[in-house]
Amino acid sequence: MHEKWLVLGGGVNDVVGYADADWTSQPDRHSIAGYSFFIGNGTVSWSSKHQAIIALSTAEVEYIAGVHAAKEAIWLRTLLDELGMKQDKPTVL
């Protein structure tokens, strides 16, 4: 029997994430926050949504977006660990 598997990102197992937010550009003053996570060159997780609260500053909206992304990073690290792809280094966000 031949074993085959999907290789994502060309052998790089490190997770890298990006997060950003758009403060008060919407008429309802709810900011938009988003993130994207990559393994190698492949996107494995992403999100973009209105934030539930109205942020009072750019610092606050970026903090909220960062926390939203950090929760996803923890979930991805746990999933990859269960799949045998242990993450030994910190996840860059």
Secondary structure by P-SEA (a helix, b strand, c coil): cbbbbbbccccccbbbbbbbbbcccccccbbbbbcccccccccccccccccccccccaaaaaaaaaaaaaaaaaaaaaaaaaacccccccccc
